[in-house]
Amino acid sequence: MKNKIVFVVSGSEDGLLGVYGNKKQAYKCALKYVQDGNWRGNDLGIISYSKVCKELKGVYNYSVELIESYSDYNATISAVLFNEKI
């Protein structure tokens, strides 16, 4: 049986934001979080969806932060095995 990988999205200020079965939904959640938290209108340096996919391809126990530079709000997407403690 193939191990199922899920994607856990955490916000820098709010903790767990959601658990998703695919990268696209996890990315949408993380992107919305950082955009909603950017009330100053800063240039965020958001990592693209394609780069997130490349970083998380075929791995688990690995995390990617959505923003490369300092910002008040950031989101992290972590790939973990389903039913594994994080």
C-alpha positions, 0 to 999 in steps of 0.5 A: 500500500502506498503511503498517503502524503498530506500537506499541513498549512501553518500560519506564523500568527495563527498556527494550524490553518488546514490539512489538504490532500493536494498541494494546490489547495494547500498553496491557495490557503497559504497564499490567502493567509499571507495576502490577508495579513499584508495590511501594510502593502509590502512587496512580499517575495512570495514563492511561486506555486511551481517552486513549492511543487518542486520543493515538495515533490516526492518527499515528506517531513519537509517544509516550505515557507511561502515568503522568502524574506521577512514579513509580519505574516508567513505561512508554511506548507509541510508534507507529512505522511497521513496518520504520522504525528507532527 
